Amino acid sequence: TASPIIINGDMAVSQRTTSFAAVGDGVYTLDRYETHKNTDGAVTVTQEGLTSGNAYLDGFKTALKCDVTTADGTLAGTQRFFIQQIVEAQNLRSLKYGTANAEKLTLAFWVKATKTGTHIVRLYQYDDDRSVSLSYTVNTTNTWEKKVLSVPADTSGVIDDNNGQGLQIAWAVGAGASFQSGTLATAWAGNTSANDFVGQVNGLDNTNNNFHLTGIQLEVGEFSSTTIPAFQHESFGDNLAR
């Protein structure tokens, strides 16, 4: 079986430590997951053990948790907080980006958030400075929900075949007006910051707020919630080696 595109999608590996209090910008927390922080608030990121809930029942024992410890009720224009994974360029050959045969993708993950409403995941392609943003809804507060999102094919943007940064996948927790003043970029195009996170709720506005992720998978092809392949659980050793 081919290795999954996403590394450590079940949040099982956290080699540095399991808690990152008042996490800074550009900090690698759980393995492969980096913060982007520019806010007046504070967030603690932890590797969370799961013992109940829908994600646990689906086979996940760990998650990445963002706990707001200092609120930022009004995000200034360029302020934002997101959790990202960057996929190495040469691991994305199967996407065939920049060709007429470019593949559609499906991004699936389990999410639990205190703040209901619209949330945004942005995919950013480094080599040609292109992006697309996907909207999803958190329906019920503090409840694990599985999201399955369609990613359009990019026949124009080329991902270089090297060990550089290929694709960023960023889950927003909050974003200021500079990233919300345009129209959500639902098709691949040259990146425009104003179109990145349009509609994103402010998940940083209360110290009661938490945001949790696990079970992340990026599949080549177009799938629904009923047809998407099962999450590819790896041995801890294989996960760690990757």
C-alpha positions in Angstrom: 0.0 0.0 0.0 1.3 3.4 -0.9 2.1 5.7 2.0 -0.5 8.4 2.9 0.3 11.9 1.6 -0.3 13.3 5.1 2.3 12.3 7.7 1.1 11.7 11.3 -2.5 12.2 10.4 -3.6 10.5 13.5 -1.5 12.8 15.7 0.2 9.8 17.3 3.8 11.1 17.2 4.9 14.1 19.2 8.6 13.7 19.7 9.5 17.3 21.0 7.0 17.3 23.9 3.3 16.9 24.4 2.4 20.4 25.5 3.4 23.8 24.0 2.2 26.5 26.3 1.5 30.0 24.8 2.9 28.7 21.5 4.8 31.0 19.3 4.9 31.5 15.6 6.5 28.9 13.4 6.7 26.3 16.1 6.6 22.6 15.2 4.3 21.0 17.8 3.1 17.5 17.2 5.3 16.0 14.5 4.7 17.8 11.1 2.3 20.3 12.5 3.5 23.9 12.6 1.8 27.0 14.1 1.3 30.3 12.4 0.6 32.8 15.1 0.1 36.5 14.9 -2.4 37.6 17.5 -2.7 39.3 20.9 -4.1 36.1 22.3 -2.3 33.0 23.5 -2.9 29.3 22.6 -1.6 26.2 24.2 -1.2 23.2 21.8 -1.2 19.7 23.2 -1.2 16.1 22.1 -4.6 15.1 23.6 -5.5 11.5 24.5 -9.0 10.5 23.4 -11.2 8.1 25.4 -14.6 8.9 24.0 -16.5 10.7 21.2 -17.0 10.0 17.5 -13.3 10.2 16.5 -12.4 7.8 19.3 -15.1 5.4 18.1 -13.6 5.6 14.6 -10.2 4.4 15.9 -8.3 7.5 16.9 -6.6 7.7 20.3 -4.8 11.0 20.0 -5.6 14.5 18.6 -4.0 17.9 18.3 -5.7 20.4 20.7 -5.5 24.2 20.6 -6.7 25.7 23.9 -7.2 29.5 24.0 -5.6 30.7 27.2 -5.6 34.4 26.5 -8.5 35.7 24.3 -8.2 38.0 21.4 -11.8 39.3 20.9 -11.1 41.5 17.9 -8.4 40.3 15.5 -6.5 43.2 13.8 -6.3 43.2 10.0 -3.2 41.0 9.6 -3.6 38.9 12.7 -4.4 35.1 12.3 -3.7 31.8 13.9 -3.6 28.5 12.0 -2.2 25.0 12.2 -0.5 23.8 9.1 1.2 20.7 7.6 3.6 21.3 4.6 3.9 18.3 2.2 7.2 17.9 0.5 7.0 18.6 -3.2 8.4 15.3 -4.5 5.7 13.5 -2.5 3.0 15.1 -4.7 3.9 13.6 -8.1 0.6 11.7 -8.2 -1.3 15.0 -8.3 0.0 15.8 -11.8 -0.5 19.5 -11.2 0.3 21.8 -14.1 -1.0 19.2 -16.6 -4.3 18.5 -18.3 -4.5 15.3 -16.2 -4.3 17.1 -12.9 -6.1 15.2 -10.2 -9.0 16.3 -8.0 -8.3 15.6 -4.3 -10.4 14.9 -1.2 -9.4 16.2 2.2 -11.0 14.5 5.2 -10.5 15.0 8.9 -12.1 14.9 12.3 -12.6 18.3 13.9 -14.0 19.4 17.3 -14.4 23.0 18.1 -16.1 25.2 20.7 -16.9 27.8 18.1 -19.6 26.7 15.7 -20.1 28.1 12.2 -17.9 28.6 9.2 -14.2 27.5 9.3 -11.7 27.5 6.5 -8.9 25.2 5.3 -6.5 26.8 2.8 -4.2 24.9 0.5 -1.2 26.9 -0.8 1.1 25.8 -3.5 4.6 27.3 -3.0 6.3 27.0 -6.4 3.8 29.1 -8.3 2.2 31.0 -5.4 -1.2 29.6 -5.9 -4.0 28.8 -3.4 -7.5 27.5 -2.9 -9.7 27.7 0.2 -12.3 25.2 1.4 -15.1 26.1 3.7 -16.7 23.7 6.2 -19.2 24.2 9.0 -18.8 23.2 12.7 -22.4 22.3 13.5 -22.3 21.4 17.2 -20.1 22.8 19.8 -17.4 20.6 21.4 -18.5 17.5 19.3 -16.3 15.5 17.0 -17.5 15.8 13.4 -16.0 14.3 10.3 -15.5 16.6 7.4 -14.9 15.5 3.8 -14.0 18.4 1.4 -13.4 18.4 -2.3 -10.3 20.0 -3.7 -10.4 21.1 -7.4 -7.6 20.1 -9.8 -5.0 22.6 -10.6 -4.1 22.3 -14.3 -1.9 25.5 -14.2 0.2 25.5 -11.1 3.3 23.3 -11.3 4.7 21.6 -8.1 8.5 21.1 -8.6 9.9 17.6 -8.3 12.3 18.3 -5.4 12.6 18.2 -1.6 11.3 21.7 -1.2 7.9 22.9 0.1 5.2 21.5 -2.1 1.8 22.1 -0.5 0.7 23.8 2.7 -2.6 22.7 4.3 -3.7 25.3 6.9 -6.6 24.9 9.3 -7.6 28.4 10.5 -8.7 29.1 14.0 -9.0 32.9 13.5 -8.1 35.4 10.8 -8.3 39.2 10.6 -9.9 41.4 7.9 -6.8 41.4 5.7 -7.5 37.7 5.0 -11.3 38.1 4.9 -12.0 41.2 2.9 -12.3 39.6 -0.6 -14.1 36.6 -1.9 -13.2 33.1 -0.8 -10.8 31.5 -3.3 -12.8 28.3 -4.1 -10.8 27.7 -7.3 -7.0 27.5 -7.7 -5.6 31.0 -8.6 -2.7 33.2 -7.8 -2.7 33.8 -4.1 -4.6 36.8 -2.9 -4.4 37.2 0.9 -7.9 38.9 1.1 -9.4 35.7 -0.3 -7.7 33.2 2.0 -10.0 32.8 5.0 -13.3 34.6 4.1 -16.0 33.7 6.6 -13.8 32.2 9.2 -15.2 32.6 12.7 -12.9 34.0 15.5 -12.0 30.9 17.5 -9.7 33.0 19.6 -12.4 35.3 21.2 -12.9 33.4 24.5 -10.7 31.4 26.9 -13.3 28.7 26.9 -12.6 28.0 23.2 -10.8 24.9 22.0 -10.1 23.5 18.5 -9.1 19.9 18.0 -8.0 17.9 14.9 -7.2 14.3 14.1 -7.7 11.6 11.4 -6.4 13.8 8.6 -6.2 12.2 5.1 -5.6 13.7 1.7 -6.7 11.3 -1.0 -6.1 11.5 -4.8 -9.6 11.5 -6.4 -13.1 12.7 -5.7 -14.9 11.0 -2.8 -17.9 11.5 -0.7 -18.4 10.8 3.0 -19.6 7.4 2.1 -17.0 6.5 -0.6 -13.8 7.9 0.9 -11.2 5.2 1.7 -10.8 4.3 5.3 -8.0 6.1 7.2 -4.7 4.2 6.6 -3.6 3.4 10.1 0.2 2.8 10.1 2.3 1.1 12.8 3.8 3.6 15.2 7.2 2.7 13.9 6.3 3.4 10.3 4.6 6.6 11.3 7.7 7.7 13.3 10.1 6.8 10.5 8.2 9.0 8.0 
